[in-house]
């Protein structure tokens, strides 16, 4: 599946979702829906978050999976946390 685009290819402004569709029955819902902070992460950071959750949040297991040291995993997680806090809309802070 393709990654959801987050920036306008013309002006680079952040995109918003305008409609959602059910592939099973064809129902469509229209409106203005913002992207989550997780969608705004780079694909590699999204994969890291998914692996982190699937490893029950174990930094030790993540270090083993990625073949890197515990401090390296901790630093990457801290960087992702910082990015999520930056991308969080003011209404969610």
TORKOL-4160 file (C-alpha; in steps of 0.2 Angstrom, whole numbers, padded with zeros to 4 digits, m for minus):
93
<pt num="1" X="0000" Y="0000" Z="0000"/>
<pt num="2" X="0006" Y="0017" Z="m0004"/>
<pt num="3" X="0011" Y="0029" Z="0010"/>
<pt num="4" X="m0001" Y="0043" Z="0013"/>
<pt num="5" X="0005" Y="0059" Z="0006"/>
<pt num="6" X="0007" Y="0073" Z="0019"/>
<pt num="7" X="0013" Y="0088" Z="0009"/>
<pt num="8" X="0006" Y="0096" Z="m0006"/>
<pt num="9" X="0017" Y="0093" Z="m0021"/>
<pt num="10" X="0014" Y="0110" Z="m0027"/>
<pt num="11" X="0017" Y="0122" Z="m0012"/>
<pt num="12" X="0023" Y="0109" Z="0001"/>
<pt num="13" X="0009" Y="0114" Z="0013"/>
<pt num="14" X="0002" Y="0101" Z="0025"/>
<pt num="15" X="m0012" Y="0091" Z="0017"/>
<pt num="16" X="m0029" Y="0087" Z="0025"/>
<pt num="17" X="m0040" Y="0072" Z="0021"/>
<pt num="18" X="m0056" Y="0077" Z="0012"/>
<pt num="19" X="m0065" Y="0061" Z="0010"/>
<pt num="20" X="m0065" Y="0042" Z="0015"/>
<pt num="21" X="m0072" Y="0028" Z="0005"/>
<pt num="22" X="m0077" Y="0010" Z="0010"/>
<pt num="23" X="m0070" Y="m0002" Z="m0003"/>
<pt num="24" X="m0083" Y="m0015" Z="0002"/>
<pt num="25" X="m0099" Y="m0005" Z="m0001"/>
<pt num="26" X="m0094" Y="0011" Z="m0009"/>
<pt num="27" X="m0100" Y="0022" Z="0005"/>
<pt num="28" X="m0091" Y="0039" Z="0005"/>
<pt num="29" X="m0089" Y="0051" Z="0019"/>
<pt num="30" X="m0083" Y="0069" Z="0016"/>
<pt num="31" X="m0076" Y="0082" Z="0027"/>
<pt num="32" X="m0060" Y="0089" Z="0033"/>
<pt num="33" X="m0049" Y="0077" Z="0043"/>
<pt num="34" X="m0031" Y="0081" Z="0049"/>
<pt num="35" X="m0017" Y="0068" Z="0048"/>
<pt num="36" X="m0011" Y="0061" Z="0064"/>
<pt num="37" X="0006" Y="0065" Z="0071"/>
<pt num="38" X="0011" Y="0047" Z="0067"/>
<pt num="39" X="0007" Y="0049" Z="0048"/>
<pt num="40" X="0019" Y="0064" Z="0048"/>
<pt num="41" X="0034" Y="0053" Z="0053"/>
<pt num="42" X="0046" Y="0047" Z="0040"/>
<pt num="43" X="0041" Y="0029" Z="0034"/>
<pt num="44" X="0057" Y="0022" Z="0043"/>
<pt num="45" X="0051" Y="0030" Z="0059"/>
<pt num="46" X="0033" Y="0023" Z="0057"/>
<pt num="47" X="0041" Y="0006" Z="0055"/>
<pt num="48" X="0051" Y="0009" Z="0071"/>
<pt num="49" X="0036" Y="0014" Z="0081"/>
<pt num="50" X="0026" Y="m0001" Z="0075"/>
<pt num="51" X="0041" Y="m0013" Z="0079"/>
<pt num="52" X="0042" Y="m0005" Z="0096"/>
<pt num="53" X="0024" Y="m0008" Z="0100"/>
<pt num="54" X="0025" Y="m0026" Z="0094"/>
<pt num="55" X="0040" Y="m0029" Z="0105"/>
<pt num="56" X="0029" Y="m0023" Z="0120"/>
<pt num="57" X="0039" Y="m0007" Z="0121"/>
<pt num="58" X="0055" Y="m0016" Z="0126"/>
<pt num="59" X="0071" Y="m0006" Z="0121"/>
<pt num="60" X="0082" Y="m0021" Z="0124"/>
<pt num="61" X="0072" Y="m0031" Z="0112"/>
<pt num="62" X="0072" Y="m0017" Z="0099"/>
<pt num="63" X="0091" Y="m0016" Z="0101"/>
<pt num="64" X="0092" Y="m0035" Z="0097"/>
<pt num="65" X="0080" Y="m0033" Z="0082"/>
<pt num="66" X="0089" Y="m0019" Z="0074"/>
<pt num="67" X="0106" Y="m0025" Z="0079"/>
<pt num="68" X="0111" Y="m0009" Z="0088"/>
<pt num="69" X="0115" Y="m0004" Z="0105"/>
<pt num="70" X="0102" Y="0000" Z="0119"/>
<pt num="71" X="0108" Y="0019" Z="0119"/>
<pt num="72" X="0106" Y="0020" Z="0100"/>
<pt num="73" X="0088" Y="0014" Z="0101"/>
<pt num="74" X="0084" Y="0025" Z="0116"/>
<pt num="75" X="0091" Y="0040" Z="0106"/>
<pt num="76" X="0081" Y="0036" Z="0091"/>
<pt num="77" X="0065" Y="0034" Z="0102"/>
<pt num="78" X="0069" Y="0051" Z="0110"/>
<pt num="79" X="0070" Y="0059" Z="0093"/>
<pt num="80" X="0054" Y="0052" Z="0087"/>
<pt num="81" X="0045" Y="0058" Z="0103"/>
<pt num="82" X="0052" Y="0075" Z="0100"/>
<pt num="83" X="0046" Y="0075" Z="0082"/>
<pt num="84" X="0028" Y="0069" Z="0088"/>
<pt num="85" X="0028" Y="0083" Z="0101"/>
<pt num="86" X="0033" Y="0096" Z="0087"/>
<pt num="87" X="0019" Y="0089" Z="0075"/>
<pt num="88" X="0005" Y="0088" Z="0088"/>
<pt num="89" X="m0008" Y="0101" Z="0084"/>
<pt num="90" X="m0010" Y="0114" Z="0098"/>
<pt num="91" X="m0028" Y="0107" Z="0102"/>
<pt num="92" X="m0019" Y="0090" Z="0107"/>
<pt num="93" X="m0005" Y="0098" Z="0118"/>
